[in-house]
Amino acid sequence: MLFVYLIISFFLGSFPSAHIVSSLQGVDIKKVGSGNAGATNVLRSVGWKSGLLVLIFDVAKGIAPFFIYSYFNIQETFLDLEWIPLLGGMSSILGHVFSPFLKFNGGKGIATSVGVYLYLLPIPCLISGLLGALILYWKKIASLGSIVGFFFLPIFYVAYMGNSYSSKILTLVIFNFFLVLFTHRQNIKRIIDGTELSFKNKSNGN
């Protein structure tokens, strides 16, 4: 049952919402803007309504594994049971990033990750999101806002929870940060080189 749960979570995350929503508007999201199948690129390349719809879908993909977990009677496993829904959330994020529907080249996992942490740790997630939004407002670079927000998320989580924080959730958050670094590796290179485009330039996407 564990394997089935993780596979379902992965395929929920892999649902190509950006591709479908943009296709309904006659746009191939992989061929416009940054070529990234994410909400930011849809917002820039298709419009804010489509971008908002994709954002809602992608956030929901991160929340979904925690709701479907109750339908799986996973009692015996080699893992601590606390890990199971956490791995379901991460499977959804990985499904979004490596979507088989998009030749394993999906989005960067930001909105789906936000969905996971809105469920697991809403207050630290909202604080990190606010910080990321401030960076975006200041620098007009979506990728930088995402990276900074996810860098501070584990710090805010531990600060908010104190000694009662979960080491398993903290491990998940830290792993997620490194995944964000991986999916934004080209953005990071452009930031260092000073060539990363600003948010107001539609050829840049998160």
C-alpha positions as a printed NumPy array, in Angstrom:
array([[  0.   ,   0.   ,   0.   ],
       [  2.907,   2.352,   0.683],
       [  4.174,   2.008,  -2.876],
       [  0.686,   2.57 ,  -4.309],
       [  0.213,   5.671,  -2.146],
       [  3.528,   7.176,  -3.264],
       [  2.859,   6.417,  -6.926],
       [ -0.589,   8.02 ,  -6.768],
       [  0.899,  11.055,  -5.026],
       [  3.56 ,  11.293,  -7.72 ],
       [  1.035,  11.185, -10.537],
       [ -1.202,  13.718,  -8.796],
       [  1.791,  16.054,  -8.704],
       [  2.657,  15.328, -12.316],
       [ -0.724,  16.561, -13.584],
       [  0.405,  19.131, -16.213],
       [ -1.855,  21.994, -15.151],
       [  0.304,  24.702, -16.729],
       [  0.419,  22.866, -20.045],
       [ -3.317,  22.154, -20.093],
       [ -4.451,  25.639, -19.06 ],
       [ -2.128,  27.358, -21.539],
       [ -3.078,  24.911, -24.31 ],
       [ -6.728,  25.854, -23.844],
       [ -5.632,  29.396, -24.679],
       [ -3.776,  28.183, -27.775],
       [ -0.329,  28.508, -26.194],
       [  2.356,  25.836, -25.807],
       [  3.867,  26.892, -22.478],
       [  7.073,  24.947, -23.203],
       [  7.715,  27.143, -26.234],
       [  7.076,  30.602, -24.811],
       [  8.697,  32.757, -22.157],
       [ 11.122,  30.754, -20.075],
       [  9.734,  27.453, -21.356],
       [  8.955,  26.459, -17.773],
       [  5.678,  24.674, -17.081],
       [  4.846,  26.723, -14.01 ],
       [  2.387,  29.342, -12.832],
       [  4.796,  32.279, -13.231],
       [  5.523,  31.548, -16.865],
       [  1.809,  31.083, -17.56 ],
       [  1.063,  34.397, -15.854],
       [  3.636,  36.196, -17.998],
       [  2.998,  34.407, -21.27 ],
       [ -0.758,  33.754, -21.179],
       [ -2.276,  36.122, -18.633],
       [ -2.94 ,  36.589, -14.938],
       [ -6.231,  34.65 , -14.914],
       [ -4.596,  31.579, -16.412],
       [ -1.585,  32.029, -14.135],
       [ -3.813,  32.194, -11.059],
       [ -5.7  ,  29.08 , -12.134],
       [ -2.439,  27.157, -12.595],
       [ -1.225,  28.408,  -9.215],
       [ -4.368,  27.09 ,  -7.517],
       [ -4.027,  23.714,  -9.264],
       [ -0.335,  23.416,  -8.383],
       [ -0.827,  24.35 ,  -4.727],
       [ -3.704,  21.835,  -4.523],
       [ -1.375,  19.127,  -5.867],
       [  0.842,  19.657,  -2.816],
       [ -2.065,  19.439,  -0.383],
       [ -3.774,  16.424,  -2.006],
       [ -1.444,  13.65 ,  -0.704],
       [ -2.302,  14.519,   2.904],
       [ -6.016,  14.171,   2.231],
       [ -5.804,  10.904,   0.332],
       [ -3.453,   9.413,   2.951],
       [ -6.408,   8.593,   5.197],
       [ -7.772,   6.254,   2.5  ],
       [ -4.695,   4.04 ,   2.687],
       [ -4.493,   1.635,   5.582],
       [ -0.71 ,   1.647,   5.895],
       [  0.076,  -0.076,   9.178],
       [  3.242,  -2.069,   8.655],
       [  6.214,  -0.605,   6.87 ],
       [  9.96 ,  -0.369,   7.301],
       [  9.492,   3.373,   7.88 ],
       [  8.191,   5.287,  10.854],
       [  4.534,   5.977,   9.979],
       [  5.107,   9.716,  10.44 ],
       [  7.248,   9.605,   7.322],
       [  4.502,   8.278,   5.041],
       [  2.418,  11.437,   4.414],
       [  5.621,  13.49 ,   4.274],
       [  6.955,  11.247,   1.533],
       [  3.577,  11.533,  -0.178],
       [  3.979,  15.319,  -0.233],
       [  7.514,  15.049,  -1.572],
       [  6.361,  12.533,  -4.211],
       [  3.842,  15.109,  -5.43 ],
       [  6.559,  17.763,  -5.655],
       [  8.837,  15.392,  -7.572],
       [  5.936,  14.512,  -9.851],
       [  5.523,  18.186, -10.678],
       [  9.241,  18.63 , -11.379],
       [  9.685,  15.385, -13.323],
       [  6.254,  15.058, -14.912],
       [  6.028,  12.026, -17.236],
       [  3.317,  13.929, -19.125],
       [  5.941,  16.536, -20.063],
       [  8.779,  14.137, -20.863],
       [  9.994,  14.392, -17.253],
       [ 10.622,  18.1  , -17.681],
       [  7.927,  19.79 , -15.627],
       [  7.891,  22.896, -13.475],
       [ 10.24 ,  23.951, -10.704],
       [  8.091,  22.723,  -7.862],
       [  7.552,  25.993,  -6.019],
       [  3.74 ,  26.183,  -5.942],
       [  3.352,  22.466,  -5.21 ],
       [  5.887,  22.776,  -2.381],
       [  3.926,  25.723,  -1.029],
       [  0.855,  23.484,  -0.954],
       [  2.742,  20.888,   1.094],
       [  3.901,  23.441,   3.666],
       [  0.635,  25.32 ,   3.835],
       [ -0.737,  22.022,   5.126],
       [  2.191,  20.998,   7.34 ],
       [  3.399,  24.326,   8.74 ],
       [  1.111,  27.147,   7.621],
       [  2.51 ,  30.   ,   9.749],
       [  6.215,  29.495,   8.848],
       [  5.159,  28.934,   5.226],
       [  3.219,  32.206,   5.114],
       [  6.114,  34.106,   6.727],
       [  8.565,  32.624,   4.213],
       [  6.145,  33.432,   1.401],
       [  5.907,  37.031,   2.594],
       [  9.698,  37.297,   2.649],
       [  9.895,  35.828,  -0.856],
       [  7.241,  38.291,  -2.038],
       [  9.233,  41.2  ,  -0.568],
       [ 12.348,  40.019,  -2.408],
       [ 10.299,  39.76 ,  -5.6  ],
       [  8.917,  43.276,  -5.07 ],
       [ 12.414,  44.617,  -4.377],
       [ 14.436,  42.841,  -7.065],
       [ 11.638,  41.924,  -9.512],
       [ 13.216,  38.445,  -9.84 ],
       [ 10.826,  35.563,  -9.155],
       [ 13.542,  32.92 ,  -8.881],
       [ 15.42 ,  34.907,  -6.235],
       [ 12.268,  35.332,  -4.185],
       [ 11.626,  31.58 ,  -4.333],
       [ 15.179,  30.673,  -3.323],
       [ 15.281,  33.125,  -0.418],
       [ 11.852,  32.041,   0.824],
       [ 12.812,  28.36 ,   0.861],
       [ 16.193,  29.115,   2.442],
       [ 14.499,  30.726,   5.424],
       [ 11.598,  28.259,   5.691],
       [ 13.445,  25.722,   7.913],
       [ 14.765,  28.585,  10.054],
       [ 11.296,  30.041,  10.533],
       [  9.907,  26.563,  11.215],
       [ 12.36 ,  25.829,  14.034],
       [ 11.989,  29.35 ,  15.451],
       [  8.202,  29.057,  15.447],
       [  8.011,  25.535,  16.89 ],
       [ 10.875,  25.8  ,  19.38 ],
       [ 11.853,  22.478,  20.918],
       [  8.659,  20.835,  19.66 ],
       [  9.666,  20.863,  16.002],
       [  9.604,  17.57 ,  14.105],
       [ 13.009,  16.394,  12.918],
       [ 11.279,  14.534,  10.091],
       [  9.494,  17.64 ,   8.815],
       [ 12.715,  19.631,   9.18 ],
       [ 14.544,  17.006,   7.104],
       [ 11.853,  17.263,   4.437],
       [ 12.063,  21.074,   4.354],
       [ 15.856,  21.057,   4.074],
       [ 15.741,  18.451,   1.289],
       [ 13.142,  20.592,  -0.461],
       [ 15.443,  23.606,  -0.29 ],
       [ 18.18 ,  21.68 ,  -2.088],
       [ 15.626,  20.556,  -4.668],
       [ 14.745,  24.228,  -5.204],
       [ 18.441,  24.964,  -5.722],
       [ 18.599,  22.142,  -8.275],
       [ 15.555,  23.271, -10.234],
       [ 16.824,  26.868, -10.184],
       [ 20.445,  26.059, -11.039],
       [ 20.345,  27.985, -14.322],
       [ 18.614,  30.908, -12.62 ],
       [ 21.308,  30.952,  -9.93 ],
       [ 24.019,  31.052, -12.582],
       [ 22.307,  34.013, -14.251],
       [ 21.872,  35.774, -10.905],
       [ 25.582,  35.385, -10.177],
       [ 26.459,  36.552, -13.688],
       [ 24.066,  39.478, -13.365],
       [ 22.084,  38.34 , -16.394],
       [ 18.915,  37.058, -14.712],
       [ 16.007,  38.965, -16.191],
       [ 13.577,  40.916, -14.063],
       [  9.938,  39.987, -13.487],
       [  8.722,  42.747, -15.737],
       [ 10.562,  41.154, -18.665],
       [  8.272,  38.402, -19.908],
       [ 11.086,  36.196, -21.175],
       [ 11.996,  35.313, -17.604],
       [  9.988,  32.629, -15.809],
       [ 10.091,  30.91 , -12.46 ]])
